[in-house]
Amino acid sequence: MKSLTVDNHRVQETLVSKKSNVKSIFDKLKDSGAKSIRTIPMGTGNKSSQVIAWTFLTKEEQKEWRDSRWI
């Protein structure tokens, strides 16, 4: 059985309420070796936040992950 590490998780995400924090989070993720980082804007009324999603897997590793788990 595999341990729960970033190596066997396909995507991770976090909710960021302050837009001013997004750039520093992006920079930390890049420095940590994230292969893909995306921001998903969210908001209702005059409140806004962002979901930052990232993966440490390459496209090929993502395909292998998907193929080994999906029927």
C-alpha positions in Angstrom: 0.0 0.0 0.0 1.3 3.5 -0.9 1.8 6.1 1.7 -0.2 9.4 1.4 2.5 11.7 0.0 2.5 14.4 -2.7 3.9 11.7 -5.1 0.6 9.8 -5.2 -1.9 12.6 -5.1 -3.0 13.9 -8.4 -4.2 17.4 -7.5 -4.1 19.5 -4.3 -5.9 22.7 -3.7 -6.3 25.5 -1.2 -8.8 28.4 -0.8 -7.2 31.8 -0.6 -9.3 34.8 0.5 -6.7 37.6 0.2 -5.7 38.2 -3.4 -2.4 39.7 -2.3 -1.3 36.2 -1.0 -1.8 34.5 -4.4 1.6 35.6 -5.9 3.6 34.4 -2.9 1.8 31.1 -2.9 2.5 30.7 -6.6 6.2 31.4 -6.1 6.4 28.9 -3.2 4.7 26.2 -5.3 7.0 26.8 -8.2 10.1 26.6 -5.9 8.7 23.4 -4.5 8.6 21.8 -8.0 4.9 22.0 -8.8 4.4 21.0 -12.5 1.1 22.8 -13.0 -0.6 25.6 -11.0 -4.0 27.1 -11.7 -6.1 29.8 -10.1 -9.9 29.5 -10.1 -11.6 32.8 -9.1 -14.7 32.6 -7.0 -17.0 35.2 -5.6 -20.5 36.2 -4.5 -21.6 39.8 -4.2 -18.7 41.9 -3.2 -16.8 39.0 -1.6 -14.1 37.3 -3.7 -11.6 34.5 -3.2 -9.5 32.2 -5.3 -8.9 28.4 -5.3 -5.3 27.6 -6.1 -4.9 24.0 -7.5 -1.6 22.4 -8.2 0.0 19.1 -9.0 3.6 17.7 -8.7 2.9 15.1 -11.4 3.9 15.5 -15.1 1.2 15.0 -17.8 2.6 11.4 -18.2 2.5 10.7 -14.5 -1.1 12.0 -14.4 -2.1 9.7 -17.2 -0.5 6.7 -15.4 -2.2 7.7 -12.1 -5.6 8.0 -13.9 -5.1 4.7 -15.8 -4.2 2.8 -12.6 -7.2 4.0 -10.7 -10.1 4.4 -13.2 -11.8 1.5 -14.8 
